[in-house]
Amino acid sequence: MGLEVKNLDRPDERREFPKGYGDLVHVGGHTVGRGQLEPGWRWSNDIRPIAGTTSCEMTHTGLVTGGTLHVEMNDGATLDLTAGDVYVIPPGHDAWVAGDEPFRSIDWSDRLDEFGKPPTK
């Protein structure tokens, strides 16, 4: 593998879904995304119909650049992510934008290519 660089200001793909979007670059065999979720966005309302699962079954790894995301695990554990937080969210969760500011993050999760897309059969 040689030297490679991509810029999120010139994404390879923009994935739009209800109340949000993600700009994706594919670099070095990885996908990195910069996303924005609007106030009122909630995984169980806006992505569940696309994903077809009861809760989000992806691990998310990233950095919050703005806004607040409330995360609730299937076991009842909760946390709020705010600007500057670096996070790992395991599978089995719901999440929603808290407050009136969009939630923005950079995400480098292993399965990021799958987020916001219907599952392949």
KOLFITOR-603808 format. One record per residue: residue in one letter; residue number from 0; x, y, z of N, C-alpha, C in turn. Coordinates in steps of 0.05 Angstrom, whole numbers, plus 5000, padded with zeros to 4 digits. Atoms other than C-alpha are relative to their C-alpha. Layout:
@rest=A; nr=NUM; n_X=X; n_Y=Y; n_Z=Z; ca_X=X; ca_Y=Y; ca_Z=Z; c_X=X; c_Y=Y; c_Z=Z
...
end
This chain:
@rest=M; nr=0; n_X=5017; n_Y=4977; n_Z=5000; ca_X=5000; ca_Y=5000; ca_Z=5000; c_X=5018; c_Y=5025; c_Z=5000
@rest=G; nr=1; n_X=4985; n_Y=4975; n_Z=5002; ca_X=5027; ca_Y=5068; ca_Z=4980; c_X=4988; c_Y=5023; c_Z=5017
@rest=L; nr=2; n_X=5009; n_Y=4976; n_Z=4986; ca_X=5019; ca_Y=5137; ca_Z=5009; c_X=4974; c_Y=5008; c_Z=4988
@rest=E; nr=3; n_X=5027; n_Y=4993; n_Z=5010; ca_X=4947; ca_Y=5159; ca_Z=5004; c_X=4988; c_Y=5021; c_Z=5019
@rest=V; nr=4; n_X=5013; n_Y=4980; n_Z=4984; ca_X=4907; ca_Y=5219; ca_Z=5027; c_X=4973; c_Y=5007; c_Z=4987
@rest=K; nr=5; n_X=5026; n_Y=4992; n_Z=5009; ca_X=4834; ca_Y=5239; ca_Z=5021; c_X=4992; c_Y=5024; c_Z=5018
@rest=N; nr=6; n_X=5009; n_Y=4977; n_Z=4985; ca_X=4797; ca_Y=5301; ca_Z=5045; c_X=4970; c_Y=4999; c_Z=5003
@rest=L; nr=7; n_X=5029; n_Y=5001; n_Z=4995; ca_X=4728; ca_Y=5301; ca_Z=5077; c_X=4985; c_Y=5023; c_Z=4987
@rest=D; nr=8; n_X=5013; n_Y=4979; n_Z=5015; ca_X=4714; ca_Y=5367; ca_Z=5042; c_X=4994; c_Y=4993; c_Z=4971
@rest=R; nr=9; n_X=5005; n_Y=5011; n_Z=5027; ca_X=4716; ca_Y=5326; ca_Z=4977; c_X=4995; c_Y=4970; c_Z=5003
@rest=P; nr=10; n_X=5006; n_Y=5028; n_Z=4994; ca_X=4682; ca_Y=5261; ca_Z=4998; c_X=4997; c_Y=4983; c_Z=4976
@rest=D; nr=11; n_X=5006; n_Y=5019; n_Z=5021; ca_X=4679; ca_Y=5199; ca_Z=4956; c_X=4970; c_Y=4995; c_Z=4997
@rest=E; nr=12; n_X=5029; n_Y=5005; n_Z=5000; ca_X=4606; ca_Y=5193; ca_Z=4975; c_X=4987; c_Y=5017; c_Z=5022
@rest=R; nr=13; n_X=5017; n_Y=4987; n_Z=4980; ca_X=4552; ca_Y=5232; ca_Z=5011; c_X=4976; c_Y=4981; c_Z=5003
@rest=R; nr=14; n_X=5023; n_Y=5017; n_Z=4994; ca_X=4501; ca_Y=5186; ca_Z=5045; c_X=4980; c_Y=5016; c_Z=5015
@rest=E; nr=15; n_X=5021; n_Y=4985; n_Z=4987; ca_X=4436; ca_Y=5221; ca_Z=5061; c_X=4979; c_Y=4981; c_Z=5011
@rest=F; nr=16; n_X=5022; n_Y=5016; n_Z=4987; ca_X=4383; ca_Y=5193; ca_Z=5108; c_X=4983; c_Y=5020; c_Z=5015
@rest=P; nr=17; n_X=5018; n_Y=4981; n_Z=4986; ca_X=4325; ca_Y=5224; ca_Z=5147; c_X=5015; c_Y=5016; c_Z=5022
@rest=K; nr=18; n_X=4989; n_Y=4981; n_Z=4980; ca_X=4349; ca_Y=5285; ca_Z=5187; c_X=5030; c_Y=4998; c_Z=5003
@rest=G; nr=19; n_X=4971; n_Y=5001; n_Z=4997; ca_X=4423; ca_Y=5273; ca_Z=5172; c_X=5014; c_Y=4992; c_Z=4975
@rest=Y; nr=20; n_X=4983; n_Y=5009; n_Z=5023; ca_X=4480; ca_Y=5257; ca_Z=5125; c_X=5027; c_Y=4993; c_Z=5011
@rest=G; nr=21; n_X=4972; n_Y=5006; n_Z=4994; ca_X=4550; ca_Y=5229; ca_Z=5125; c_X=5016; c_Y=5003; c_Z=4974
@rest=D; nr=22; n_X=4981; n_Y=4998; n_Z=5022; ca_X=4607; ca_Y=5247; ca_Z=5079; c_X=5022; c_Y=4980; c_Z=5005
@rest=L; nr=23; n_X=4982; n_Y=5022; n_Z=4996; ca_X=4652; ca_Y=5187; ca_Z=5069; c_X=5024; c_Y=5001; c_Z=4981
@rest=V; nr=24; n_X=4977; n_Y=5004; n_Z=5017; ca_X=4723; ca_Y=5177; ca_Z=5044; c_X=5011; c_Y=4972; c_Z=5006
@rest=H; nr=25; n_X=4988; n_Y=5027; n_Z=4998; ca_X=4756; ca_Y=5110; ca_Z=5031; c_X=5030; c_Y=5003; c_Z=4995
@rest=V; nr=26; n_X=4971; n_Y=4995; n_Z=5001; ca_X=4830; ca_Y=5111; ca_Z=5046; c_X=5014; c_Y=4977; c_Z=5015
@rest=G; nr=27; n_X=4984; n_Y=5021; n_Z=4988; ca_X=4880; ca_Y=5056; ca_Z=5060; c_X=4984; c_Y=4976; c_Z=5009
@rest=G; nr=28; n_X=5016; n_Y=5023; n_Z=4993; ca_X=4827; ca_Y=5002; ca_Z=5062; c_X=4980; c_Y=5006; c_Z=5023
@rest=H; nr=29; n_X=5019; n_Y=4991; n_Z=4979; ca_X=4786; ca_Y=5042; ca_Z=5114; c_X=4981; c_Y=5020; c_Z=4990
@rest=T; nr=30; n_X=5019; n_Y=4979; n_Z=5006; ca_X=4725; ca_Y=5086; ca_Z=5112; c_X=4999; c_Y=5019; c_Z=5024
@rest=V; nr=31; n_X=5002; n_Y=4980; n_Z=4979; ca_X=4724; ca_Y=5151; ca_Z=5151; c_X=4977; c_Y=5018; c_Z=4991
@rest=G; nr=32; n_X=5023; n_Y=4983; n_Z=5007; ca_X=4661; ca_Y=5193; ca_Z=5155; c_X=4998; c_Y=5024; c_Z=5018
@rest=R; nr=33; n_X=5007; n_Y=4976; n_Z=4985; ca_X=4641; ca_Y=5262; ca_Z=5177; c_X=4970; c_Y=5003; c_Z=4997
@rest=G; nr=34; n_X=5029; n_Y=5000; n_Z=5001; ca_X=4568; ca_Y=5264; ca_Z=5196; c_X=4988; c_Y=5023; c_Z=5015
@rest=Q; nr=35; n_X=5016; n_Y=4980; n_Z=4986; ca_X=4515; ca_Y=5312; ca_Z=5217; c_X=4972; c_Y=4989; c_Z=5004
@rest=L; nr=36; n_X=5027; n_Y=5009; n_Z=4993; ca_X=4450; ca_Y=5293; ca_Z=5252; c_X=4985; c_Y=5024; c_Z=5011
@rest=E; nr=37; n_X=5015; n_Y=4976; n_Z=4993; ca_X=4396; ca_Y=5346; ca_Z=5258; c_X=4984; c_Y=4996; c_Z=5026
@rest=P; nr=38; n_X=5017; n_Y=5002; n_Z=4977; ca_X=4356; ca_Y=5362; ca_Z=5321; c_X=4974; c_Y=4985; c_Z=4992
@rest=G; nr=39; n_X=5023; n_Y=5017; n_Z=5005; ca_X=4299; ca_Y=5312; ca_Z=5325; c_X=5007; c_Y=4973; c_Z=4988
@rest=W; nr=40; n_X=4991; n_Y=5026; n_Z=5011; ca_X=4341; ca_Y=5256; ca_Z=5294; c_X=5001; c_Y=4979; c_Z=5023
@rest=R; nr=41; n_X=4998; n_Y=5022; n_Z=4981; ca_X=4334; ca_Y=5189; ca_Z=5331; c_X=5004; c_Y=4975; c_Z=4984
@rest=W; nr=42; n_X=4994; n_Y=5024; n_Z=5014; ca_X=4363; ca_Y=5123; ca_Z=5309; c_X=4975; c_Y=4983; c_Z=4996
@rest=S; nr=43; n_X=5023; n_Y=5018; n_Z=5001; ca_X=4300; ca_Y=5084; ca_Z=5326; c_X=4978; c_Y=5010; c_Z=4981
@rest=N; nr=44; n_X=5020; n_Y=4989; n_Z=5018; ca_X=4256; ca_Y=5131; ca_Z=5284; c_X=5011; c_Y=5003; c_Z=4972
@rest=D; nr=45; n_X=4990; n_Y=4992; n_Z=5027; ca_X=4302; ca_Y=5149; ca_Z=5226; c_X=5018; c_Y=4979; c_Z=4987
@rest=I; nr=46; n_X=4983; n_Y=5020; n_Z=5012; ca_X=4350; ca_Y=5091; ca_Z=5215; c_X=4989; c_Y=4971; c_Z=5003
@rest=R; nr=47; n_X=5011; n_Y=5027; n_Z=4996; ca_X=4314; ca_Y=5030; ca_Z=5244; c_X=4985; c_Y=4990; c_Z=4975
@rest=P; nr=48; n_X=5014; n_Y=5010; n_Z=5024; ca_X=4268; ca_Y=5027; ca_Z=5183; c_X=5018; c_Y=4992; c_Z=4977
@rest=I; nr=49; n_X=4980; n_Y=5006; n_Z=5021; ca_X=4330; ca_Y=5025; ca_Z=5138; c_X=5015; c_Y=4975; c_Z=5009
@rest=A; nr=50; n_X=4983; n_Y=5021; n_Z=4991; ca_X=4372; ca_Y=4978; ca_Z=5181; c_X=4984; c_Y=4974; c_Z=5004
@rest=G; nr=51; n_X=5016; n_Y=5024; n_Z=4995; ca_X=4315; ca_Y=4930; ca_Z=5198; c_X=5007; c_Y=4984; c_Z=5025
@rest=T; nr=52; n_X=4993; n_Y=5012; n_Z=4974; ca_X=4341; ca_Y=4915; ca_Z=5268; c_X=4986; c_Y=5014; c_Z=5023
@rest=T; nr=53; n_X=5013; n_Y=4988; n_Z=4977; ca_X=4311; ca_Y=4928; ca_Z=5336; c_X=5015; c_Y=5024; c_Z=5011
@rest=S; nr=54; n_X=4983; n_Y=4979; n_Z=4991; ca_X=4370; ca_Y=4970; ca_Z=5358; c_X=5024; c_Y=5002; c_Z=4981
@rest=C; nr=55; n_X=4977; n_Y=4998; n_Z=5017; ca_X=4434; ca_Y=4994; ca_Z=5325; c_X=5020; c_Y=4978; c_Z=5008
@rest=E; nr=56; n_X=4982; n_Y=5023; n_Z=4995; ca_X=4480; ca_Y=4934; ca_Z=5318; c_X=5028; c_Y=5005; c_Z=4990
@rest=M; nr=57; n_X=4973; n_Y=4993; n_Z=5007; ca_X=4542; ca_Y=4972; ca_Z=5297; c_X=5016; c_Y=5010; c_Z=5024
@rest=T; nr=58; n_X=4982; n_Y=4986; n_Z=4982; ca_X=4602; ca_Y=4991; ca_Z=5339; c_X=5008; c_Y=5026; c_Z=4987
@rest=H; nr=59; n_X=4992; n_Y=4974; n_Z=5010; ca_X=4616; ca_Y=5065; ca_Z=5331; c_X=5024; c_Y=5010; c_Z=5015
@rest=T; nr=60; n_X=4975; n_Y=4989; n_Z=4989; ca_X=4685; ca_Y=5095; ca_Z=5342; c_X=5004; c_Y=5027; c_Z=4987
@rest=G; nr=61; n_X=4997; n_Y=4974; n_Z=5013; ca_X=4695; ca_Y=5169; ca_Z=5333; c_X=5007; c_Y=5023; c_Z=5020
@rest=L; nr=62; n_X=4995; n_Y=4975; n_Z=4986; ca_X=4704; ca_Y=5241; ca_Z=5356; c_X=4977; c_Y=5019; c_Z=4995
@rest=V; nr=63; n_X=5021; n_Y=4981; n_Z=5002; ca_X=4649; ca_Y=5291; ca_Z=5371; c_X=5012; c_Y=5027; c_Z=4994
@rest=T; nr=64; n_X=4991; n_Y=4973; n_Z=5006; ca_X=4659; ca_Y=5359; ca_Z=5338; c_X=4980; c_Y=5021; c_Z=5006
@rest=G; nr=65; n_X=5020; n_Y=4980; n_Z=4992; ca_X=4594; ca_Y=5392; ca_Z=5359; c_X=4974; c_Y=4987; c_Z=5007
@rest=G; nr=66; n_X=5026; n_Y=5010; n_Z=4992; ca_X=4526; ca_Y=5383; ca_Z=5390; c_X=5001; c_Y=4979; c_Z=5022
@rest=T; nr=67; n_X=5002; n_Y=5021; n_Z=4979; ca_X=4502; ca_Y=5329; ca_Z=5438; c_X=4984; c_Y=4977; c_Z=4989
@rest=L; nr=68; n_X=5014; n_Y=5025; n_Z=5007; ca_X=4482; ca_Y=5257; ca_Z=5425; c_X=4996; c_Y=4985; c_Z=5026
@rest=H; nr=69; n_X=5007; n_Y=5017; n_Z=4977; ca_X=4446; ca_Y=5218; ca_Z=5479; c_X=4999; c_Y=4971; c_Z=4990
@rest=V; nr=70; n_X=4998; n_Y=5029; n_Z=5007; ca_X=4461; ca_Y=5143; ca_Z=5476; c_X=4988; c_Y=4984; c_Z=5022
@rest=E; nr=71; n_X=5012; n_Y=5018; n_Z=4981; ca_X=4419; ca_Y=5090; ca_Z=5510; c_X=5005; c_Y=4972; c_Z=4991
@rest=M; nr=72; n_X=4995; n_Y=5028; n_Z=5006; ca_X=4443; ca_Y=5018; ca_Z=5512; c_X=4976; c_Y=4983; c_Z=5006
@rest=N; nr=73; n_X=5022; n_Y=5018; n_Z=4995; ca_X=4395; ca_Y=4960; ca_Z=5510; c_X=4997; c_Y=4992; c_Z=5030
@rest=D; nr=74; n_X=5001; n_Y=5007; n_Z=4971; ca_X=4414; ca_Y=4945; ca_Z=5583; c_X=4993; c_Y=5024; c_Z=5018
@rest=G; nr=75; n_X=5009; n_Y=4976; n_Z=4985; ca_X=4392; ca_Y=5016; ca_Z=5604; c_X=5023; c_Y=5020; c_Z=5006
@rest=A; nr=76; n_X=4978; n_Y=4982; n_Z=4996; ca_X=4462; ca_Y=5047; ca_Z=5610; c_X=4997; c_Y=5024; c_Z=4980
@rest=T; nr=77; n_X=5002; n_Y=4976; n_Z=5017; ca_X=4463; ca_Y=5119; ca_Z=5582; c_X=5025; c_Y=5017; c_Z=5003
@rest=L; nr=78; n_X=4980; n_Y=4979; n_Z=4998; ca_X=4512; ca_Y=5174; ca_Z=5567; c_X=4994; c_Y=5021; c_Z=4979
@rest=D; nr=79; n_X=5002; n_Y=4979; n_Z=5019; ca_X=4515; ca_Y=5240; ca_Z=5531; c_X=5028; c_Y=5006; c_Z=4989
@rest=L; nr=80; n_X=4975; n_Y=4993; n_Z=5013; ca_X=4570; ca_Y=5255; ca_Z=5480; c_X=4999; c_Y=5029; c_Z=4991
@rest=T; nr=81; n_X=4998; n_Y=4972; n_Z=5007; ca_X=4592; ca_Y=5327; ca_Z=5470; c_X=5027; c_Y=5006; c_Z=4987
@rest=A; nr=82; n_X=4976; n_Y=4992; n_Z=5015; ca_X=4646; ca_Y=5365; ca_Z=5432; c_X=5026; c_Y=4993; c_Z=5015
@rest=G; nr=83; n_X=4974; n_Y=5008; n_Z=4989; ca_X=4716; ca_Y=5337; ca_Z=5444; c_X=5000; c_Y=4971; c_Z=5010
@rest=D; nr=84; n_X=5001; n_Y=5028; n_Z=4991; ca_X=4692; ca_Y=5268; ca_Z=5467; c_X=5009; c_Y=4981; c_Z=4978
@rest=V; nr=85; n_X=4993; n_Y=5022; n_Z=5018; ca_X=4725; ca_Y=5208; ca_Z=5435; c_X=4985; c_Y=4976; c_Z=5011
@rest=Y; nr=86; n_X=5019; n_Y=5020; n_Z=4990; ca_X=4678; ca_Y=5149; ca_Z=5439; c_X=5003; c_Y=4973; c_Z=4986
@rest=V; nr=87; n_X=5005; n_Y=5026; n_Z=5011; ca_X=4667; ca_Y=5075; ca_Z=5428; c_X=4972; c_Y=4992; c_Z=5011
@rest=I; nr=88; n_X=5026; n_Y=5008; n_Z=4993; ca_X=4594; ca_Y=5055; ca_Z=5428; c_X=4996; c_Y=4971; c_Z=4990
@rest=P; nr=89; n_X=5003; n_Y=5028; n_Z=5010; ca_X=4583; ca_Y=4979; ca_Z=5426; c_X=4972; c_Y=4996; c_Z=4988
@rest=P; nr=90; n_X=5026; n_Y=5006; n_Z=5012; ca_X=4526; ca_Y=4946; ca_Z=5388; c_X=4978; c_Y=4998; c_Z=5022
@rest=G; nr=91; n_X=5022; n_Y=5002; n_Z=4981; ca_X=4457; ca_Y=4945; ca_Z=5420; c_X=4992; c_Y=5026; c_Z=5013
@rest=H; nr=92; n_X=5006; n_Y=4974; n_Z=4989; ca_X=4437; ca_Y=5017; ca_Z=5428; c_X=4980; c_Y=5016; c_Z=4983
@rest=D; nr=93; n_X=5015; n_Y=4980; n_Z=5014; ca_X=4390; ca_Y=5073; ca_Z=5409; c_X=5015; c_Y=5026; c_Z=5006
@rest=A; nr=94; n_X=4987; n_Y=4974; n_Z=4995; ca_X=4413; ca_Y=5146; ca_Z=5404; c_X=4984; c_Y=5022; c_Z=4987
@rest=W; nr=95; n_X=5015; n_Y=4978; n_Z=5011; ca_X=4384; ca_Y=5214; ca_Z=5392; c_X=5014; c_Y=5026; c_Z=5006
@rest=V; nr=96; n_X=4988; n_Y=4974; n_Z=4996; ca_X=4405; ca_Y=5286; ca_Z=5384; c_X=4985; c_Y=5014; c_Z=5023
@rest=A; nr=97; n_X=5011; n_Y=4986; n_Z=4977; ca_X=4395; ca_Y=5324; ca_Z=5449; c_X=5004; c_Y=5030; c_Z=4995
@rest=G; nr=98; n_X=4998; n_Y=4971; n_Z=5003; ca_X=4381; ca_Y=5399; ca_Z=5446; c_X=4993; c_Y=5009; c_Z=4971
@rest=D; nr=99; n_X=5007; n_Y=4988; n_Z=5025; ca_X=4373; ca_Y=5445; ca_Z=5387; c_X=5023; c_Y=5005; c_Z=4981
@rest=E; nr=100; n_X=4976; n_Y=4997; n_Z=5017; ca_X=4443; ca_Y=5442; ca_Z=5357; c_X=5005; c_Y=4973; c_Z=4986
@rest=P; nr=101; n_X=4994; n_Y=5025; n_Z=5014; ca_X=4461; ca_Y=5390; ca_Z=5303; c_X=5024; c_Y=4986; c_Z=5014
@rest=F; nr=102; n_X=4978; n_Y=5016; n_Z=4990; ca_X=4506; ca_Y=5334; ca_Z=5327; c_X=5019; c_Y=4994; c_Z=4976
@rest=R; nr=103; n_X=4980; n_Y=5004; n_Z=5021; ca_X=4571; ca_Y=5330; ca_Z=5286; c_X=5022; c_Y=4982; c_Z=5011
@rest=S; nr=104; n_X=4979; n_Y=5018; n_Z=4991; ca_X=4624; ca_Y=5276; ca_Z=5289; c_X=5017; c_Y=4991; c_Z=4977
@rest=I; nr=105; n_X=4982; n_Y=5015; n_Z=5018; ca_X=4682; ca_Y=5242; ca_Z=5254; c_X=4999; c_Y=4971; c_Z=5010
@rest=D; nr=106; n_X=5004; n_Y=5028; n_Z=4993; ca_X=4672; ca_Y=5166; ca_Z=5253; c_X=5019; c_Y=4983; c_Z=4983
@rest=W; nr=107; n_X=4982; n_Y=5018; n_Z=5015; ca_X=4722; ca_Y=5112; ca_Z=5234; c_X=4994; c_Y=4971; c_Z=5007
@rest=S; nr=108; n_X=5009; n_Y=5027; n_Z=4992; ca_X=4682; ca_Y=5050; ca_Z=5253; c_X=5005; c_Y=4980; c_Z=4978
@rest=D; nr=109; n_X=4993; n_Y=5021; n_Z=5019; ca_X=4699; ca_Y=4984; ca_Z=5220; c_X=4978; c_Y=4996; c_Z=4978
@rest=R; nr=110; n_X=5022; n_Y=5006; n_Z=5018; ca_X=4630; ca_Y=4976; ca_Z=5187; c_X=4986; c_Y=5026; c_Z=4991
@rest=L; nr=111; n_X=5013; n_Y=4974; n_Z=5006; ca_X=4617; ca_Y=5050; ca_Z=5171; c_X=4987; c_Y=4999; c_Z=4973
@rest=D; nr=112; n_X=5012; n_Y=5002; n_Z=5027; ca_X=4603; ca_Y=5032; ca_Z=5098; c_X=4970; c_Y=4991; c_Z=5001
@rest=E; nr=113; n_X=5026; n_Y=5011; n_Z=4998; ca_X=4539; ca_Y=4998; ca_Z=5123; c_X=4979; c_Y=5020; c_Z=5012
@rest=F; nr=114; n_X=5019; n_Y=4982; n_Z=4985; ca_X=4509; ca_Y=5057; ca_Z=5164; c_X=4982; c_Y=5014; c_Z=4981
@rest=G; nr=115; n_X=5020; n_Y=4986; n_Z=5016; ca_X=4445; ca_Y=5085; ca_Z=5135; c_X=4993; c_Y=4987; c_Z=4974
@rest=K; nr=116; n_X=5006; n_Y=5015; n_Z=5025; ca_X=4441; ca_Y=5032; ca_Z=5080; c_X=4983; c_Y=4975; c_Z=5008
@rest=P; nr=117; n_X=5014; n_Y=5025; n_Z=4994; ca_X=4391; ca_Y=4975; ca_Z=5077; c_X=5019; c_Y=4976; c_Z=4999
@rest=P; nr=118; n_X=4982; n_Y=5023; n_Z=5000; ca_X=4423; ca_Y=4908; ca_Z=5093; c_X=4998; c_Y=4985; c_Z=4973
@rest=T; nr=119; n_X=5000; n_Y=5016; n_Z=5024; ca_X=4444; ca_Y=4865; ca_Z=5034; c_X=4990; c_Y=4972; c_Z=5006
@rest=K; nr=120; n_X=5012; n_Y=5027; n_Z=4995; ca_X=4408; ca_Y=4799; ca_Z=5027; c_X=5014; c_Y=4979; c_Z=4985
end
